[in-house]
């Protein structure tokens, strides 16, 4: 949501400088989606037809999805790396050390 607010603030500043109409320049969240994808999302996730969805509801649902963690748990990264990460230190290329 912070990125969205920053985007809006920058866009408003640009419109003030250029004299453009903010409403003519800004793209709505609904218009930013591929229509078929948004239709399916509203139907399956929100259980409402697209025509009944307010932009704020859509933004809130997207924020909820982005802010959530799978299964509400964070893995123990240190233990996972210790167990799973294998590095070939004889390789001079950093990416190849991990990928090989």
C-alpha positions as CSV (number, residue, x, y, z in Angstrom):
1,X,0.0,0.0,0.0
2,X,2.9,2.3,0.7
3,X,4.1,1.9,-2.9
4,X,0.6,2.8,-4.2
5,X,0.5,5.9,-2.0
6,X,4.0,6.9,-3.3
7,X,2.9,6.3,-6.9
8,X,-0.2,8.5,-6.4
9,X,1.9,11.3,-4.7
10,X,4.4,11.2,-7.6
11,X,1.7,11.2,-10.2
12,X,-0.1,14.2,-8.5
13,X,3.2,16.1,-8.4
14,X,3.8,15.4,-12.0
15,X,0.3,16.6,-12.9
16,X,0.8,19.8,-10.9
17,X,4.0,20.6,-12.8
18,X,2.7,19.6,-16.2
19,X,-0.8,20.9,-15.8
20,X,-2.3,17.5,-16.7
21,X,-5.6,16.4,-15.2
22,X,-4.8,13.7,-12.5
23,X,-8.0,11.7,-13.2
24,X,-7.1,11.6,-16.9
25,X,-3.6,10.3,-16.2
26,X,-4.1,7.8,-13.3
27,X,-4.9,4.2,-14.1
28,X,-7.3,2.5,-11.8
29,X,-6.5,-0.8,-10.2
30,X,-9.3,-2.5,-12.1
31,X,-7.9,-1.2,-15.4
32,X,-4.4,-2.4,-14.5
33,X,-5.6,-6.1,-14.5
34,X,-6.2,-8.3,-17.5
35,X,-10.0,-8.4,-17.6
36,X,-10.4,-12.2,-17.7
37,X,-8.0,-12.6,-14.7
38,X,-9.8,-10.0,-12.7
39,X,-13.2,-11.6,-13.5
40,X,-12.0,-15.0,-12.2
41,X,-10.3,-13.5,-9.2
42,X,-13.5,-11.6,-8.2
43,X,-15.6,-14.7,-8.7
44,X,-13.4,-17.2,-6.9
45,X,-11.7,-15.2,-4.2
46,X,-14.3,-12.4,-3.4
47,X,-17.4,-14.3,-4.4
48,X,-18.8,-11.2,-6.1
49,X,-19.2,-10.2,-9.7
50,X,-16.7,-7.6,-11.0
51,X,-19.3,-4.9,-11.4
52,X,-20.0,-5.0,-7.6
53,X,-16.3,-4.7,-6.6
54,X,-15.1,-1.3,-5.3
55,X,-11.5,-0.4,-6.0
56,X,-10.8,-0.1,-2.2
57,X,-12.0,-3.7,-1.7
58,X,-9.8,-4.9,-4.4
59,X,-6.8,-3.1,-3.0
60,X,-7.5,-4.4,0.5
61,X,-7.7,-8.0,-0.8
62,X,-4.4,-7.7,-2.8
63,X,-2.7,-6.2,0.3
64,X,-4.0,-9.1,2.4
65,X,-2.6,-11.6,-0.1
66,X,0.8,-9.9,-0.4
67,X,1.1,-9.4,3.3
68,X,0.3,-13.0,4.2
69,X,2.8,-15.8,4.6
70,X,2.2,-19.3,3.3
71,X,0.6,-21.4,6.1
72,X,1.1,-18.5,8.5
73,X,4.7,-19.6,9.3
74,X,8.1,-18.5,8.3
75,X,10.7,-21.2,7.7
76,X,13.9,-21.3,9.8
77,X,16.1,-19.9,7.0
78,X,19.4,-20.7,8.9
79,X,18.5,-24.3,9.4
80,X,17.2,-24.7,5.9
81,X,20.4,-23.2,4.4
82,X,22.5,-25.4,6.7
83,X,20.7,-28.5,5.6
84,X,20.0,-27.8,1.9
85,X,22.6,-25.3,0.6
86,X,25.6,-26.9,-1.0
87,X,28.4,-24.7,-2.4
88,X,31.3,-25.7,-4.6
89,X,34.0,-23.4,-3.3
90,X,36.4,-24.5,-6.0
91,X,34.2,-22.7,-8.6
92,X,35.3,-19.1,-9.2
93,X,31.9,-17.9,-10.4
94,X,29.6,-17.0,-7.5
95,X,26.4,-18.2,-9.2
96,X,28.0,-21.4,-10.4
97,X,29.1,-22.2,-6.8
98,X,25.5,-22.4,-5.8
99,X,23.9,-23.7,-9.0
100,X,26.2,-26.6,-9.7
